[in-house]
Amino acid sequence: KNEIAVHSAENDVLYAAIEDVDAMKTYMDADNNIRWCEGDQVVAFLETSLGLRYQIKDEYVGNNSGYFSQVPSESSGDIGAGTELKHNIVYYPYSSTVICEKSGPHYSLSVVLPSEQNYAAESFGNGSMTMVAVSEDNNISFKNVLGGIKLQLKGTQKVKSITLEGKDNEKLSGEATVTAYTDGSKPAISMDPS
């Protein structure tokens, strides 16, 4: 099961632990253990549609669990209000453009998947593994939204870039809707084909 547990300790702190250390973000060390990396950020909708930014605390970088602190808003003095939600919804990686809405018994998040991703040698690039979590309480478990691609290149040539294309011109990046289910089901993703 590919999950990360997040617990709200205070209004400005979230706790996240990687439960399945074999399968997901944020980076992989030399022993194939998954660790939080410097600068990891999430957007948290804590019973409201107003998204808040949280970042891993420095002392937990390199661990498979740790606390995230709320990052103050860049626009000081602004007060925001969102629609009340029954659940806590958390999305990785952070983006100020993520929108969360209630959609029947589940939640829809409007996101943008980047057209370019940078990868680290024998690991994942920061922010490359999209995840979402939903919970009625402060015990939140992330689930992967997308899969990853593992490249095993051999030889002495340097690779500057690799281009992936969707079958029959399917979109692989751009505006998307992530559906986060309240019943524990795996999240779904859809993209407008145009």
C-alpha positions as CSV (number, residue, x, y, z in Angstrom):
1,K,0.0,0.0,0.0
2,N,1.6,3.3,-1.1
3,E,0.7,5.7,1.7
4,I,2.1,8.5,3.9
5,A,0.4,9.3,7.2
6,V,-0.1,13.0,8.1
7,H,-1.3,14.1,11.5
8,S,-2.2,17.6,12.5
9,A,-0.4,18.5,15.7
10,E,-1.3,22.2,15.8
11,N,-2.9,24.6,13.3
12,D,0.5,25.4,11.9
13,V,2.2,21.9,12.0
14,L,1.5,18.7,10.2
15,Y,3.2,15.4,10.9
16,A,4.0,13.0,8.0
17,A,5.4,9.5,8.0
18,I,6.1,7.3,5.1
19,E,4.4,3.9,5.7
20,D,5.5,2.0,2.6
21,V,9.2,2.8,2.2
22,D,9.5,0.8,-1.0
23,A,7.2,2.6,-3.3
24,M,7.0,6.4,-3.2
25,K,8.2,9.9,-3.1
26,T,10.0,11.9,-2.0
27,Y,13.5,10.7,-2.7
28,M,15.3,7.4,-2.7
29,D,18.6,7.0,-0.8
30,A,21.4,4.6,-1.8
31,D,19.7,1.7,0.1
32,N,16.4,2.4,-1.8
33,N,14.7,3.8,1.3
34,I,12.3,6.7,0.6
35,R,12.9,9.9,2.5
36,W,11.6,13.4,2.7
37,C,13.8,15.9,0.9
38,E,14.7,19.5,1.5
39,G,11.9,21.9,0.5
40,D,9.1,19.4,0.2
41,Q,5.8,21.2,0.4
42,V,2.1,20.3,0.4
43,V,-1.1,22.3,0.1
44,A,-3.5,21.4,2.9
45,F,-7.3,22.1,2.8
46,L,-8.0,21.6,6.5
47,E,-11.8,21.3,6.6
48,T,-12.0,24.4,4.3
49,S,-11.5,25.0,0.6
50,L,-8.8,27.6,1.5
51,G,-5.4,26.0,0.8
52,L,-2.5,26.4,3.1
53,R,1.2,25.8,2.4
54,Y,3.2,23.5,4.6
55,Q,6.9,22.6,4.3
56,I,9.0,19.9,5.8
57,K,11.0,21.1,8.8
58,D,14.8,21.1,8.3
59,E,15.5,18.7,11.1
60,Y,13.3,16.0,9.4
61,V,14.9,16.2,5.9
62,G,16.3,12.8,5.1
63,N,13.9,11.0,7.4
64,N,10.9,8.9,6.4
65,S,8.7,10.8,8.9
66,G,8.7,14.3,10.1
67,Y,6.8,17.5,10.8
68,F,5.7,20.1,8.3
69,S,5.3,23.7,9.3
70,Q,2.8,26.2,7.8
71,V,4.5,28.6,5.5
72,P,3.1,32.2,6.0
73,S,1.2,33.7,3.1
74,E,3.3,35.9,0.9
75,S,0.6,38.5,0.8
76,S,0.6,39.8,4.4
77,G,-2.5,41.3,5.7
78,D,-4.8,39.4,3.5
79,I,-7.5,37.4,5.2
80,G,-9.0,34.5,3.3
81,A,-12.1,32.4,3.9
82,G,-13.1,29.2,2.1
83,T,-16.1,26.9,1.9
84,E,-16.4,24.6,4.9
85,L,-15.5,21.0,4.1
86,K,-16.1,17.8,6.2
87,H,-12.6,16.4,5.5
88,N,-9.0,17.3,5.5
89,I,-7.5,17.1,2.0
90,V,-3.8,17.4,1.4
91,Y,-2.1,17.5,-2.0
92,Y,1.6,17.0,-3.0
93,P,3.4,18.8,-4.4
94,Y,2.4,22.3,-3.3
95,S,1.1,24.8,-5.9
96,S,-0.8,27.9,-5.1
97,T,-3.1,27.2,-8.1
98,V,-4.6,23.9,-6.7
99,I,-8.4,24.3,-6.1
100,C,-10.4,21.9,-3.9
101,E,-14.1,21.4,-4.2
102,K,-16.6,19.0,-2.8
103,S,-18.1,16.8,-5.5
104,G,-20.8,14.5,-4.2
105,P,-19.2,12.0,-1.7
106,H,-15.7,12.9,-2.8
107,Y,-13.5,15.9,-3.6
108,S,-12.2,17.3,-6.9
109,L,-8.9,19.1,-7.1
110,S,-8.0,21.2,-10.1
111,V,-4.3,20.9,-10.7
112,V,-1.7,21.5,-13.4
113,L,0.7,18.6,-14.2
114,P,4.1,20.0,-15.4
115,S,5.2,19.4,-18.9
116,E,8.8,19.1,-17.8
117,Q,10.2,17.2,-14.8
118,N,13.8,17.1,-13.5
119,Y,15.0,13.8,-12.2
120,A,17.7,13.0,-9.7
121,A,20.2,10.2,-10.3
122,E,18.8,6.9,-8.8
123,S,15.9,8.9,-7.3
124,F,12.9,11.1,-8.0
125,G,13.0,14.8,-8.8
126,N,11.6,17.0,-6.1
127,G,7.8,17.4,-6.6
128,S,7.6,14.7,-9.3
129,M,5.3,12.2,-7.6
130,T,1.7,13.5,-7.3
131,M,-0.1,12.4,-4.2
132,V,-3.4,13.2,-2.4
133,A,-4.9,12.4,1.0
134,V,-8.4,12.6,2.5
135,S,-9.5,12.1,6.1
136,E,-12.3,12.9,8.5
137,D,-9.8,13.3,11.3
138,N,-6.1,14.2,11.7
139,N,-4.8,10.8,10.5
140,I,-4.2,11.4,6.8
141,S,-2.7,8.9,4.4
142,F,-1.4,10.0,1.0
143,K,-2.1,7.9,-2.0
144,N,-0.2,8.1,-5.3
145,V,-2.2,9.7,-8.1
146,L,0.2,8.7,-10.9
147,G,2.8,6.1,-11.5
148,G,6.5,6.8,-12.2
149,I,8.8,5.8,-15.0
150,K,12.1,4.2,-14.2
151,L,14.9,4.7,-16.7
152,Q,18.0,2.4,-16.7
153,L,20.5,3.9,-19.1
154,K,23.9,2.4,-19.7
155,G,26.9,3.6,-21.5
156,T,29.0,6.8,-21.4
157,Q,26.8,9.1,-23.4
158,K,25.1,12.0,-21.6
159,V,21.3,12.3,-21.9
160,K,20.1,15.9,-22.0
161,S,16.4,15.1,-22.1
162,I,13.9,12.3,-22.8
163,T,10.5,13.0,-24.4
164,L,7.4,11.0,-23.6
165,E,4.3,11.1,-25.8
166,G,0.8,9.8,-25.0
167,K,-0.6,7.0,-27.1
168,D,-2.9,8.5,-29.8
169,N,-1.9,12.0,-28.7
170,E,-3.2,11.5,-25.1
171,K,-2.3,14.4,-22.9
172,L,0.4,13.8,-20.3
173,S,0.6,17.3,-18.8
174,G,-1.5,20.4,-18.3
175,E,-4.7,21.0,-16.5
176,A,-6.2,18.0,-14.8
177,T,-8.8,17.0,-12.2
178,V,-7.8,14.7,-9.4
179,T,-10.6,12.9,-7.7
180,A,-9.9,12.1,-4.0
181,Y,-12.4,9.6,-2.7
182,T,-13.6,9.6,0.9
183,D,-14.0,5.8,1.0
184,G,-10.3,5.0,0.8
185,S,-10.3,4.2,-2.9
186,K,-7.3,5.0,-5.1
187,P,-7.5,8.5,-6.5
188,A,-8.5,9.1,-10.1
189,I,-7.2,11.6,-12.6
190,S,-8.8,13.0,-15.8
191,M,-7.7,15.5,-18.4
192,D,-9.6,17.3,-21.0
193,P,-8.5,15.7,-24.3
194,S,-8.4,19.1,-26.2
